[in-house]
Amino acid sequence: MASPIVVQAYIERLCRETGTDSLSIYNKNTGAWYFKQDNTTIEVFITSHFTPHGTVRNFIRCFSPLQTIPLSEEKKFTLFKTALELNEEHTGIKIAIDNRKEMLCVIGERDTDGMDYQEMVTTIIDTGTLAAKLNQLLQNYF
């Protein structure tokens, strides 16, 4: 199982390989690393959840903001309908609202159990790639 400590080591390795200082992209207040890819920012953090069986599952989660939630009910409906349609097209990644920021976001996540380094990198890259694609698409609507 890739523990949170192992995932942190993976993130530090990714930073070294891309010439990035892991401390410079880490925010102690949010407990997240902020990677840039194309015109997107990807917030990466590790979260743990207790199961009904008393065990703990750890996840790597990647958030990339797409669009501020519009005030107009008509535009909000169109945005949510579009997001639900897009969710059907993409596996392993979802589109959801980040209530903390009132933003529609692309969210990539993976259970760290059995995750290797390349799978972590793929999760981060896929999140950023889809966010860049959807940013372009949503700009046409909003």
N, C-alpha and C positions, 0 to 999 in steps of 0.2 A: 504494500500500500504506500502511495506517495503521501507522506505526512505533510502537514503545513510547513515544517522545516525543510523538507525535501523540495517542495514547490517553491519556497523562497530561494533555495539554491538554484533551481531551474531558472527563476526570474533573473537572478544575478548572472547566471551563465548567458542568458539571452542578451542582457545588457552588455556584458563584455564582448560578445560576438558582434554586436551592432555598434560598438564604440560609444555606448551610453553609460554614464555613471548612475548606478541603481539608486544611490542616495539622492541624486539631483531630481529624479522623477518620482520619488516616494514622498507621500504626504502623511506625516505621523498622525495628524488629526483624523483623517479618513481611513488610515490603514491601507491605502491603495497606492499602486504605481500607475503613472499616467504616461502611456506610450503614444507617440504620434505616428500616424500612417496616412499618407496622402493628405487629404484635407480633414481627417478625423482625429479625434482623441479617444483613446481606449483606456478606460479606468479598469484596472485589474486588481482583484482582491481575493482573499481566501475566506471562506465562511464555513462554519461547522453547524451541523444540525443533529439534535438527538432524535433517534428513532423510537417508535413505541416499544421496541425490545430493549431499550436502555443502551444501545450502542451509539456511536457517533459517526456520522458521514461528513466528510470534508469535500468541499467543492471549490473549484476555481471559477470565478465569475468575471465576465468582461462586459462592461457597459460602454456604449458609444452613443452620445446624444444625436438625435435626428432633427427634431422639430419641436418648437415650443407649442404647447396645447393652445389652439386658437380660442378666443373668447366667443366668437360667433357660434351659435348652436349648429347652424347649417355646416359651417366649415369643420367644426368638431366632429359632427356625424360623418362627414366625408373622410376626414383623417382616420377615424376609428375604423370605418368600413374598409378603407384602403389597407390599413395595418392588418386587419383580420384576413383579408385576401392574400396579402404578402406572407403572413405566417404560414399559410397552407403550402406555399411554394418552397419553403426553406426548412431543412431538417437540422436539428442540433443547435439552431439559433432561433430566437424568438424576438418578436417586437412587443414591447410592453411600455407602460407608463412608469417613469421614475417619479414617485410622489414627492420625493425630497426636492426635486427641481422642476416639477410640472413640465416634464419633457417626455416626448416619445423617444424611446431608445431601442437600439439593437442590443440584445443580451445573448451572449454566448456563455454557456456554462458546461462544466463537466465534473463528474464525480472523480476525485483524485485517486480512488482505489484502482490500482493497476495502470494508472496514467504514467507514460514515460515522457521524457523531455520533448520529443518531437510532437507528441499529441498536445502538449500544452502550447507549444508554439503555433500549431495549426489552429487551435481554438482562438488564440489571440488574433492571428492573421485573418482567419475567416470572419471574425467579428468586424474587424476594421474594413475588410474588403466589401462585405455586405453593406456596412454603414456608408461607405463612400458611394456605392451604387445607389442606395436608397436616398441619400442626400440629393443626388442629381434628380431622381424621379420625383421626390416630394417638392423640390423647388419649382417644378412645372405646375404642381397643384396649388401651392401656397406661396 
